[in-house]
């Protein structure tokens, strides 16, 4: 009863705060009249309460000092009271901060704030991420729009146009995400180890994987739930196709949240949200990334060379596997939309992490160079020549598919070579151009990619990638008639 009186006589926050009532005094007489005899270690002690008043300067205003009455044991002093109050305040602040994480106002403000960027931020990454996402969304839109087209035969000439190669090679632009992901993963580790130690990083690897899983998975779960609810959102002659495709999530949702969408089990190729293959591949690369990064963090230059060698060997191994898969299956390494009328074999080669890891390893090596050498002083002439070379190579990379879309056979050495190394060459060229931008030698390209208006869009790129395919199919599956595909319609729908 004595302990209960301590609580009961202390103040509680009451009403009238908006009107200026900031004094909550509790029950003074109940507190000072609270006494009892207690036995501690077989000795009798007298227990008495004391009434204390907290004068809190919340508002830095002499006329606005809340007064709070607290009933405490007489053995406690003012320092004890201050310590307890500060501890309670810290605990309350933690709860407030947790709730703020769900605040629309706070999150929106952080999202659109573009000033005071960290000195370690490479702003050109934001622009390239947004551009890559736009092209990938356009690629998915054209894919979905032409699936139920009423003029399938007439679509083929459009695919053989020069302009369409920039969109149809959407799989190349996915490599930008892997490149940036590998760089950011490695760069954060290299900076962390510089401030702490390799041993501490190695000890935190499992926690980093768990943290990444917890950070990414709620959004994936939300999209899965949303995709399962869309059945009742509309109806059309094509709606059942969309609904039937989404029903695979009822059986295969676990693959998606375990980031196994890009792996085929027991000849079951059904995917829940097929576009999440990229998230699965990225998570798998992140899990194995310590193998490619940890030696690069060592002070011993020989270990660093070994780390570089491991990344290069991983790239060569990926080439070997890719060439074997392409030759064995006689398949295309591009997403050829003509598969519905042409004898073009599509396999999951493009989704496998072991075939897409070169871009990730190049990102890791780029981070190592940027961290070790910083802003290299590249000769102006050399820089211009490298920029021209990279732009030409990437244009050739994109436009090379023109020949196959024009009817040339996939089954030749040239296409096998293209399918094996095109993603790697593309990533190397972009790695140099991004590095040049990061060290201030990117000129107008850097100014465009670093435009501050693109930063909020870049921060939304993960959510945008997750939701885009679902929204595209909802819109197109709601059409009452088959779509008619021509260049003007494709431009409008995109």
C-alpha positions as CSV (number, residue, x, y, z in Angstrom):
1,X,0.0,0.0,0.0
2,X,2.9,2.4,0.8
3,X,4.3,1.9,-2.7
4,X,0.9,2.5,-4.3
5,X,0.5,5.7,-2.4
6,X,3.8,6.9,-3.9
7,X,2.3,6.4,-7.3
8,X,-1.2,7.6,-6.5
9,X,-0.1,10.9,-4.9
10,X,2.2,11.8,-7.8
11,X,0.9,14.1,-10.5
12,X,-0.7,12.8,-13.8
13,X,-1.1,15.0,-16.9
14,X,-4.6,16.5,-16.7
15,X,-6.8,18.5,-19.0
16,X,-6.7,22.2,-20.0
17,X,-3.2,22.2,-21.5
18,X,-4.3,24.2,-24.6
19,X,-5.8,26.8,-22.2
20,X,-2.5,27.1,-20.5
21,X,-2.8,24.7,-17.6
22,X,0.8,23.5,-17.1
23,X,0.8,22.7,-13.4
24,X,0.0,19.2,-12.2
25,X,0.7,19.0,-8.5
26,X,-0.6,15.6,-7.4
27,X,-1.9,15.0,-3.8
28,X,0.5,16.8,-1.4
29,X,-1.2,15.7,1.9
30,X,-1.4,12.0,0.8
31,X,2.3,12.0,0.0
32,X,3.7,13.6,3.2
33,X,1.4,11.4,5.3
34,X,2.7,8.2,3.7
35,X,4.9,6.4,6.2
36,X,5.4,2.8,7.2
37,X,7.7,0.4,9.1
38,X,9.6,-2.0,6.9
39,X,12.0,-4.8,7.6
40,X,15.3,-5.0,5.6
41,X,17.9,-7.7,6.4
42,X,16.0,-8.5,9.6
43,X,16.2,-4.9,10.8
44,X,13.3,-2.5,11.3
45,X,13.5,0.8,9.3
46,X,11.2,3.8,9.1
47,X,10.0,4.6,5.7
48,X,8.8,8.2,4.9
49,X,7.7,9.9,1.7
50,X,8.7,13.4,0.6
51,X,7.0,15.7,-1.8
52,X,9.1,17.1,-4.6
53,X,8.3,19.7,-7.3
54,X,9.8,19.4,-10.8
55,X,10.2,22.8,-12.5
56,X,10.8,21.9,-16.2
57,X,12.1,24.4,-18.8
58,X,10.6,22.8,-21.9
59,X,9.9,26.0,-23.8
60,X,13.0,28.1,-22.8
61,X,10.5,30.7,-21.5
62,X,10.5,32.0,-17.9
63,X,6.8,32.4,-17.9
64,X,6.1,28.9,-19.2
65,X,7.6,26.4,-16.7
66,X,5.4,23.3,-16.1
67,X,5.3,22.3,-12.5
68,X,4.9,18.6,-11.7
69,X,4.5,17.2,-8.2
70,X,6.3,13.9,-7.5
71,X,6.1,11.7,-4.4
72,X,9.5,10.1,-3.6
73,X,11.1,8.1,-0.7
74,X,12.7,10.5,1.7
75,X,16.1,8.7,1.2
76,X,16.2,10.0,-2.4
77,X,17.8,13.4,-3.2
78,X,17.4,15.9,-6.1
79,X,20.1,14.2,-8.1
80,X,18.3,10.9,-7.9
81,X,15.1,12.5,-9.1
82,X,16.9,14.2,-12.0
83,X,18.4,11.0,-13.1
84,X,15.1,9.1,-13.0
85,X,13.3,11.9,-14.9
86,X,16.0,12.1,-17.6
87,X,15.9,8.3,-18.1
88,X,12.1,8.4,-18.4
89,X,12.4,11.3,-20.9
90,X,15.0,9.4,-23.0
91,X,12.7,6.4,-23.1
92,X,9.8,8.6,-24.1
93,X,11.9,10.2,-26.9
94,X,12.7,6.8,-28.3
95,X,9.0,6.0,-28.5
96,X,8.3,9.4,-30.1
97,X,11.1,8.8,-32.7
98,X,9.6,5.3,-33.5
99,X,6.2,6.9,-34.1
100,X,7.8,9.7,-36.2
101,X,9.1,7.0,-38.6
102,X,5.4,6.7,-39.7
103,X,4.8,10.4,-39.9
104,X,3.6,11.5,-43.4
105,X,4.8,15.1,-42.8
106,X,8.3,14.1,-41.6
107,X,8.9,11.5,-44.3
108,X,7.6,13.8,-47.0
109,X,9.9,16.5,-45.7
110,X,12.9,14.2,-45.7
111,X,12.0,12.9,-49.2
112,X,11.9,16.3,-50.9
113,X,14.9,17.8,-49.0
114,X,17.8,18.0,-51.4
115,X,20.1,20.5,-49.6
116,X,23.0,19.7,-47.3
117,X,24.1,16.6,-49.1
118,X,26.8,14.6,-47.4
119,X,30.3,15.1,-48.9
120,X,30.4,11.4,-49.5
121,X,27.2,11.5,-51.6
122,X,27.7,11.0,-55.4
123,X,24.8,13.0,-56.8
124,X,25.1,11.7,-60.4
125,X,24.0,8.3,-59.1
126,X,20.5,9.7,-58.5
127,X,20.0,10.9,-62.0
128,X,21.2,7.7,-63.6
129,X,19.0,5.6,-61.3
130,X,15.9,7.6,-62.3
131,X,16.7,7.4,-66.1
132,X,17.3,3.7,-65.8
133,X,14.0,3.2,-64.0
134,X,12.1,5.2,-66.6
135,X,13.5,3.1,-69.4
136,X,12.7,-0.2,-67.5
137,X,9.2,1.0,-66.9
138,X,8.8,1.9,-70.6
139,X,10.2,-1.5,-71.5
140,X,7.7,-3.3,-69.3
141,X,4.8,-1.1,-70.6
142,X,5.6,-1.9,-74.2
143,X,5.9,-5.6,-73.3
144,X,2.5,-5.7,-71.6
145,X,0.8,-3.4,-74.2
146,X,1.8,-5.6,-77.2
147,X,0.9,-8.9,-75.5
148,X,-2.8,-8.6,-76.3
149,X,-2.3,-6.6,-79.5
150,X,-4.8,-7.0,-82.4
151,X,-2.0,-6.5,-85.0
152,X,0.8,-8.8,-83.8
153,X,2.2,-9.3,-87.3
154,X,2.6,-5.5,-87.8
155,X,4.6,-5.1,-84.6
156,X,7.7,-6.9,-85.9
157,X,8.8,-4.1,-88.2
158,X,8.6,-1.6,-85.3
159,X,11.0,-3.8,-83.2
160,X,13.6,-3.5,-86.0
161,X,13.7,0.3,-85.9
162,X,16.8,2.0,-84.5
163,X,14.9,4.0,-81.9
164,X,13.2,0.9,-80.4
165,X,16.6,-0.7,-79.5
166,X,17.0,1.8,-76.7
167,X,13.8,0.5,-75.1
168,X,14.0,-3.2,-76.0
169,X,17.4,-3.5,-74.4
170,X,15.8,-2.8,-71.0
171,X,17.7,-5.7,-69.5
172,X,21.0,-3.7,-70.0
173,X,19.6,-0.8,-68.0
174,X,18.9,-3.3,-65.1
175,X,22.7,-3.7,-64.9
176,X,22.9,0.0,-63.9
177,X,21.1,-1.0,-60.7
178,X,23.5,-3.9,-60.0
179,X,26.5,-1.6,-60.7
180,X,25.2,1.1,-58.3
181,X,24.3,-1.5,-55.7
182,X,27.8,-3.1,-55.8
183,X,29.5,0.3,-55.6
184,X,27.4,1.5,-52.6
185,X,27.7,-1.9,-50.8
186,X,31.5,-1.9,-51.2
187,X,32.1,1.8,-50.6
188,X,30.1,1.7,-47.3
189,X,32.2,-1.3,-46.1
190,X,35.5,0.3,-47.1
191,X,34.7,3.5,-45.2
192,X,33.4,1.5,-42.2
193,X,36.6,-0.6,-42.0
194,X,38.7,2.5,-42.3
195,X,37.0,3.9,-39.2
196,X,36.8,0.6,-37.2
197,X,38.4,-2.7,-38.2
198,X,38.1,-5.7,-40.6
199,X,37.3,-7.9,-37.6
200,X,34.4,-5.7,-36.5
201,X,33.0,-5.7,-40.0
202,X,33.3,-9.5,-40.3
203,X,31.5,-9.9,-37.0
204,X,28.6,-7.7,-38.2
205,X,28.0,-9.4,-41.6
206,X,25.0,-11.5,-40.4
207,X,23.4,-8.5,-38.8
208,X,23.8,-6.4,-41.9
209,X,22.1,-9.1,-44.0
210,X,19.2,-9.3,-41.4
211,X,19.0,-5.5,-41.4
212,X,18.8,-5.3,-45.1
213,X,16.1,-8.0,-45.2
214,X,14.0,-6.2,-42.6
215,X,14.4,-2.9,-44.4
216,X,13.3,-4.2,-47.9
217,X,10.7,-6.9,-47.1
218,X,7.8,-4.9,-45.7
219,X,7.4,-3.1,-49.1
220,X,7.5,-6.4,-50.9
221,X,4.8,-7.8,-48.6
222,X,2.7,-4.8,-49.2
223,X,2.9,-5.2,-53.0
224,X,2.1,-8.9,-52.7
225,X,-1.0,-8.1,-50.6
226,X,-2.1,-5.4,-53.1
227,X,-1.7,-7.7,-56.1
228,X,-3.9,-10.3,-54.5
229,X,-6.6,-7.7,-53.8
230,X,-6.8,-6.3,-57.4
231,X,-9.2,-9.1,-58.5
232,X,-12.1,-7.1,-57.3
233,X,-10.9,-3.7,-58.6
234,X,-12.1,-4.0,-62.2
235,X,-13.3,-6.4,-64.9
236,X,-12.8,-6.8,-68.7
237,X,-12.3,-9.5,-71.3
238,X,-8.6,-9.6,-70.4
239,X,-9.0,-9.2,-66.6
240,X,-9.1,-12.9,-65.9
241,X,-5.6,-13.3,-67.5
242,X,-4.2,-10.7,-65.0
243,X,-6.0,-12.3,-62.1
244,X,-4.9,-15.8,-63.0
245,X,-1.2,-14.7,-63.2
246,X,-1.5,-13.1,-59.8
247,X,-2.9,-16.3,-58.3
248,X,0.6,-17.7,-58.5
249,X,1.3,-15.5,-55.4
250,X,-1.0,-17.7,-53.4
251,X,1.4,-20.6,-53.9
252,X,4.7,-18.9,-54.5
253,X,4.6,-15.9,-52.2
254,X,7.3,-17.5,-50.0
255,X,9.8,-17.4,-52.9
256,X,9.3,-13.7,-53.2
257,X,9.8,-12.8,-49.6
258,X,12.8,-15.1,-49.4
259,X,14.2,-13.5,-52.5
260,X,14.2,-16.7,-54.6
261,X,12.1,-15.5,-57.4
262,X,14.9,-15.9,-59.9
263,X,15.4,-19.6,-59.0
264,X,13.4,-22.4,-60.5
265,X,12.2,-25.2,-58.3
266,X,11.2,-28.7,-59.5
267,X,10.4,-27.4,-63.0
268,X,7.9,-25.0,-61.5
269,X,8.5,-21.7,-63.3
270,X,5.5,-19.8,-61.8
271,X,6.6,-16.5,-60.2
272,X,4.8,-14.2,-57.8
273,X,5.5,-10.8,-59.2
274,X,8.0,-11.9,-61.8
275,X,9.7,-8.5,-62.0
276,X,11.0,-9.0,-58.4
277,X,13.7,-11.3,-59.9
278,X,15.9,-8.3,-59.7
279,X,15.4,-7.9,-56.0
280,X,16.2,-11.6,-55.5
281,X,19.4,-11.4,-57.5
282,X,20.4,-8.2,-55.7
283,X,19.8,-9.7,-52.3
284,X,21.8,-12.9,-53.3
285,X,24.7,-10.8,-54.5
286,X,24.6,-8.7,-51.2
287,X,24.7,-11.9,-49.2
288,X,27.9,-13.2,-51.0
289,X,29.4,-9.7,-51.3
290,X,31.8,-10.2,-48.3
291,X,33.7,-12.7,-50.4
292,X,34.4,-10.1,-53.0
293,X,35.0,-7.1,-50.6
294,X,36.7,-8.3,-47.4
295,X,40.2,-8.7,-48.9
296,X,39.9,-5.2,-50.5
297,X,39.7,-3.7,-47.0
298,X,43.0,-5.1,-45.9
299,X,46.1,-2.9,-45.6
300,X,48.3,-5.6,-47.1
301,X,48.5,-4.7,-50.9
302,X,48.9,-8.4,-51.8
303,X,45.6,-9.2,-50.2
304,X,44.0,-6.3,-52.1
305,X,45.4,-7.7,-55.3
306,X,43.9,-11.1,-54.4
307,X,40.6,-9.4,-53.7
308,X,40.7,-7.8,-57.2
309,X,41.6,-11.2,-58.7
310,X,38.6,-12.8,-57.0
311,X,36.3,-10.2,-58.6
312,X,37.8,-10.7,-62.0
313,X,37.6,-14.5,-61.7
314,X,33.9,-14.2,-60.8
315,X,33.3,-12.1,-64.0
316,X,35.2,-14.7,-66.1
317,X,33.2,-17.5,-64.5
318,X,30.0,-15.7,-65.2
319,X,31.0,-15.4,-68.9
320,X,31.8,-19.1,-69.1
321,X,28.4,-20.1,-67.6
322,X,26.5,-17.6,-69.7
323,X,28.2,-18.8,-72.9
324,X,27.5,-22.5,-72.0
325,X,23.8,-21.7,-71.3
326,X,23.3,-19.7,-74.5
327,X,25.1,-22.3,-76.7
328,X,23.3,-25.3,-75.1
329,X,19.8,-23.8,-75.3
330,X,20.3,-21.9,-78.5
331,X,18.4,-19.0,-76.8
332,X,18.4,-15.3,-77.0
333,X,20.2,-13.1,-74.5
334,X,17.8,-10.3,-75.2
335,X,14.1,-10.1,-74.2
336,X,12.7,-10.6,-77.7
337,X,9.0,-9.7,-77.7
338,X,8.6,-11.6,-81.0
339,X,8.5,-14.9,-79.1
340,X,4.7,-15.2,-79.6
341,X,5.1,-15.7,-83.4
342,X,8.7,-16.4,-83.9
343,X,10.8,-19.5,-83.1
344,X,12.7,-17.6,-80.4
345,X,13.5,-19.5,-77.2
346,X,13.3,-17.5,-74.0
347,X,15.0,-18.9,-70.8
348,X,15.7,-17.6,-67.3
349,X,19.4,-17.0,-68.1
350,X,18.9,-13.3,-67.8
351,X,17.5,-13.6,-64.3
352,X,20.2,-15.7,-62.7
353,X,22.4,-13.9,-60.3
354,X,25.5,-15.9,-61.4
355,X,24.9,-14.5,-64.9
356,X,24.3,-10.9,-63.7
357,X,27.1,-10.6,-61.2
358,X,29.7,-9.0,-63.5
359,X,28.0,-5.6,-63.1
360,X,28.0,-6.0,-59.3
361,X,31.7,-6.9,-59.2
362,X,32.5,-3.9,-61.4
363,X,30.7,-1.7,-59.0
364,X,32.8,-3.2,-56.2
365,X,36.0,-2.6,-58.1
366,X,34.9,1.0,-58.9
367,X,34.3,1.6,-55.2
368,X,37.7,0.2,-54.4
369,X,39.4,2.6,-56.9
370,X,37.3,5.6,-55.7
371,X,38.1,4.9,-52.0
372,X,41.8,4.2,-52.5
373,X,42.8,6.8,-55.1
374,X,40.0,9.4,-54.6
375,X,39.9,12.1,-57.3
376,X,42.5,11.0,-59.8
377,X,43.8,13.8,-62.0
378,X,42.9,12.4,-65.4
379,X,44.4,14.3,-68.4
380,X,41.8,16.3,-70.3
381,X,42.5,14.7,-73.6
382,X,42.5,11.2,-72.1
383,X,39.2,11.9,-70.4
384,X,37.6,13.1,-73.6
385,X,38.8,10.1,-75.5
386,X,37.6,7.7,-72.8
387,X,34.2,9.4,-72.8
388,X,33.9,9.1,-76.6
389,X,35.0,5.4,-76.4
390,X,32.5,4.6,-73.7
391,X,29.6,6.3,-75.5
392,X,30.4,4.6,-78.8
393,X,30.8,1.2,-77.2
394,X,27.5,1.6,-75.3
395,X,25.7,2.7,-78.5
396,X,27.1,-0.3,-80.3
397,X,26.0,-2.5,-77.4
398,X,22.4,-1.2,-77.7
399,X,22.2,-1.1,-81.5
400,X,23.7,-4.5,-82.0
401,X,20.3,-6.1,-81.4
402,X,19.0,-4.3,-84.5
403,X,20.3,-7.1,-86.7
404,X,18.6,-9.9,-84.7
405,X,15.4,-8.0,-84.5
406,X,15.6,-7.5,-88.3
407,X,15.6,-11.2,-88.8
408,X,19.2,-12.4,-88.6
409,X,19.8,-15.7,-86.9
410,X,20.6,-15.9,-83.2
411,X,22.6,-19.0,-83.7
412,X,26.1,-17.7,-84.5
413,X,29.3,-16.8,-82.8
414,X,28.7,-13.1,-82.9
415,X,25.5,-13.3,-80.9
416,X,27.1,-15.8,-78.5
417,X,29.9,-13.3,-77.9
418,X,27.4,-10.5,-77.5
419,X,25.3,-12.4,-75.0
420,X,28.4,-13.4,-73.0
421,X,30.1,-10.0,-72.6
422,X,27.6,-7.3,-73.5
423,X,26.4,-6.7,-69.9
424,X,30.0,-6.5,-68.6
425,X,31.2,-4.1,-71.3
426,X,28.1,-1.9,-70.7
427,X,28.8,-1.8,-67.0
428,X,32.5,-1.0,-67.4
429,X,31.7,1.9,-69.6
430,X,29.1,3.3,-67.2
431,X,31.5,2.7,-64.3
432,X,34.1,5.0,-65.9
433,X,31.5,7.7,-66.9
434,X,30.1,7.7,-63.3
435,X,33.6,7.8,-61.9
436,X,34.4,10.8,-64.1
437,X,31.3,12.6,-62.9
438,X,32.2,11.8,-59.3
439,X,35.6,13.4,-59.6
440,X,34.3,16.5,-61.4
441,X,35.2,15.5,-65.0
442,X,31.7,14.7,-66.2
443,X,30.9,18.1,-67.7
444,X,27.3,18.6,-68.8
445,X,26.5,14.9,-68.2
446,X,27.3,15.3,-64.5
447,X,25.2,18.5,-64.3
448,X,22.2,16.7,-65.8
449,X,22.5,13.5,-63.7
450,X,23.2,15.6,-60.5
451,X,20.1,17.8,-61.0
452,X,18.6,18.2,-57.5
453,X,15.0,17.7,-58.8
454,X,16.0,14.0,-59.5
455,X,17.0,13.3,-56.0
456,X,13.5,12.8,-54.5
457,X,12.6,10.6,-57.5
458,X,15.7,8.5,-56.9
459,X,14.7,8.0,-53.3
460,X,11.4,6.6,-54.6
461,X,13.0,4.3,-57.2
462,X,12.7,1.1,-55.1
463,X,9.0,1.6,-54.4
464,X,8.5,2.7,-58.0
465,X,10.1,-0.5,-59.3
466,X,8.0,-2.6,-57.0
467,X,4.7,-1.1,-58.0
468,X,5.2,-0.3,-61.6
469,X,4.4,-3.8,-63.1
470,X,1.3,-4.2,-61.1
471,X,-0.1,-0.8,-62.1
472,X,0.8,-1.4,-65.7
473,X,-1.1,-4.6,-65.8
474,X,-4.1,-3.2,-64.0
475,X,-4.4,-0.3,-66.5
476,X,-3.9,-2.5,-69.6
477,X,-6.0,-5.4,-68.4
478,X,-8.9,-3.0,-67.9
479,X,-9.1,-2.3,-71.6
480,X,-12.4,-3.5,-73.1
481,X,-10.7,-4.3,-76.5
482,X,-7.4,-5.6,-77.8
483,X,-4.8,-2.9,-78.1
484,X,-3.7,-1.7,-81.5
485,X,0.0,-1.2,-81.6
486,X,1.8,1.4,-83.7
487,X,4.6,3.9,-83.0
488,X,2.2,6.7,-82.0
489,X,0.2,4.5,-79.6
490,X,3.3,3.2,-78.0
491,X,4.6,6.7,-77.4
492,X,1.2,7.8,-75.9
493,X,0.9,4.7,-73.7
494,X,4.4,5.2,-72.4
